[in-house]
């Protein structure tokens, strides 16, 4: 409120009456003061010296009407000035009426104050700085000058006063850089009486950089202002309750100051005035004030400030800022106590200085306003930091009103939730030049943006999901800034344009909208393709489950396979639309499976996806052809229960892997296809249904007749399994056979190895020769005679050995008696010598599919000699048996 203060020069006679120490209380007769004020209204000269306490003479057009009704001739002087205006006899009378109190000091050094008179005496002693009340006290209209480092601890007592229009009644201070603290005190009575005056319960003069600390201070008044420190600051600590709802002559702003800091605790303010227009009046521009040119409220870390007011937040155009630090809470309500008119604005004057709203990490801010924040052409911005929650609700209009030259910017960086609501379309209401980046957000999660066509709607008109964006806002016109990380679509822009409420919120929820398909199945594997909406947080794990019964789904303990995906290098794992692929092996052939998927992100685990059914293909274990001249018998075996599974019945941590499958299905039909062309063209391919037998590992057989002689045929099987779908199976390489009139085909060993044993040295078995057992097999279709027709020496070691046809060799000589044993028949040994070319040895006659076993035995007559490695080539002769 404007206060026109007129000061006059008064007599020095006071110096001959009082000591030089000014730190004491003055009791002034109220009638005399008022008379003095009246006689001074015509004075126009402002006199200021080091002992006076000048008060701001700022004026405001918002208050001009009210001021005519108020006392405008208040005078702020030092003690000498005041006393010289009071009758000397009255002054002496007042001093004699003061009750001298015994000086009592508490254990912690505080001087105990039981009355205003005791406090008056204490203040005369410049060494006494800390005072503690022991009773409620009434300061009346006397003055009590406080100075640097003083602390008044009210000890939860009540202080009342009547300062009227005087800044030097009650508590006052005027010492540059002074720090004064008042704690644990209630000023005024709860009914609003007892705290009267323009200049707060502690009046600060014109001295610069005074800091008032109010710790756990309550203030109740219907006829006064709480804080007056025009060139300094105030710090609030502890629990402070302020109820300043003025209805009388001295109804004022809550504070005249440039800087308010809520340092700790919880400060709750209810303020209304029927005479002024603002909550705070900031006027100081003096260079000695560290907060010159500003109008600042700071809520420090973990503190809370609640404001309800019917007034504009500030007068004037000094740069306003509202800073809410980490974990702090700021609630501003201009609606509950609103009285309408020009008080409903946010700023009383058009802003030209930068306006700053700084809501820091984890801050919680709730602002309710009757009208938009009227920025005019102010620059600056509103920054909302990580995990902060901010709500701004406007009863009528948009969030801001600005001129076209404003570049005010809203920036949200990983904010948890930010809600803007009003009654104007476009909600935000900024009006910056085209292309100005004045609305942006970034986030490390998915940001959900809900638009509401009406602020009263509970359900959004549209939900938009973005990670980051930069927008230009001109009223209802929203435009993507070029290069924005995540542009809005035309439809999304339209939703913003037509909204009365926009809510930006951290959106991290468990994944949903899971979908799963199975594809590329083989007899033992499947590829699973899953998708999910990850709702703001990319997946940390994705699990795929396979079941062999539909009734087992949704229960991981009944799964046969669980594949966990936690490395997403080759996956599309995002905070929204995501795709995952895995291949599961070791499955069982010809088996029905049900696949499900679960996705886990920062918010938790999704539900199971719907089950996707698939069937592994049949598996051909073996297929053979027994060929005659014009026919072939085809025999084969289909695999079952060859897969492996894991027992999860006791949970994943106690899983038992490597279990044998038991759940393969039966095959329905096998058709044998054969063709002279290995590509099996339809016109050149014939087929015949085979006979199936058995349950597991079913066998099939069929005889192909009418084949052409001396022709190669290729064979494969067409199998219908539990899926009901016919699939083609073939061995690799492709099975083939050749028809002939007569087939002579004998399988003989490629090599036969024999040896002596060192362990036999010095025994009767010394030098004995032995070998493994080898086989000669008739693979043809006629009886075949097999002979050994030649034995040649292939290396030096063989040339040095003498082959004998008896066992009467000479010990210590390089002689070898080597026999071919057929079917372990020791009675008819066949000696192998170089004479075989003249006298072949008959192995025997082998019927079709018959085989004989061959082994080598004999004697080496020089076993103690260094080892030798003879190499022989043996020639087998196979021929049709003519006998």
KAPE-V341117 format. One record per helix or strand. SS is the DSSP state (h for helix, s for strand). FROM is the first residue (numbers start at 1). LEN is the number of residues. If there is no record, write none. Layout:
ss-><SS & SS>
from-><FROM & FROM>
len-><LEN & LEN>
This chain:
ss-><h & s & h & h & h & h & s & s & h & s & s & s & s & s & s & s & s & s & s & s & s & s & s & s & s & s & s & s & s & s & s & h & s & s & s & s & s & s & s & s & s & s & s & s & s & h & s & s & s & s & h & h & s & s & s & s & s & s & s & s & s & s & s & h & s & s & s & s & s & s & s & s & h & s & s & s & h & s & s & s & h & s & s & s>
from-><13 & 25 & 30 & 61 & 79 & 88 & 105 & 111 & 116 & 130 & 137 & 143 & 151 & 170 & 179 & 195 & 202 & 211 & 223 & 227 & 233 & 239 & 255 & 259 & 266 & 278 & 294 & 304 & 312 & 319 & 329 & 341 & 347 & 355 & 364 & 373 & 380 & 389 & 400 & 409 & 417 & 431 & 439 & 462 & 477 & 490 & 501 & 512 & 526 & 541 & 550 & 556 & 561 & 572 & 577 & 592 & 604 & 612 & 620 & 632 & 644 & 656 & 669 & 682 & 685 & 691 & 699 & 712 & 726 & 735 & 746 & 754 & 758 & 768 & 774 & 784 & 796 & 802 & 815 & 830 & 834 & 841 & 851 & 872>
len-><4 & 2 & 10 & 7 & 6 & 10 & 1 & 3 & 8 & 4 & 2 & 3 & 12 & 4 & 9 & 3 & 3 & 11 & 2 & 2 & 5 & 8 & 2 & 4 & 8 & 4 & 6 & 6 & 3 & 6 & 5 & 4 & 1 & 5 & 6 & 4 & 5 & 6 & 3 & 5 & 5 & 1 & 14 & 13 & 4 & 8 & 6 & 8 & 8 & 7 & 3 & 3 & 5 & 1 & 8 & 10 & 2 & 4 & 8 & 7 & 4 & 5 & 7 & 3 & 5 & 3 & 6 & 9 & 4 & 4 & 2 & 2 & 3 & 4 & 5 & 10 & 5 & 3 & 8 & 2 & 4 & 6 & 10 & 9>
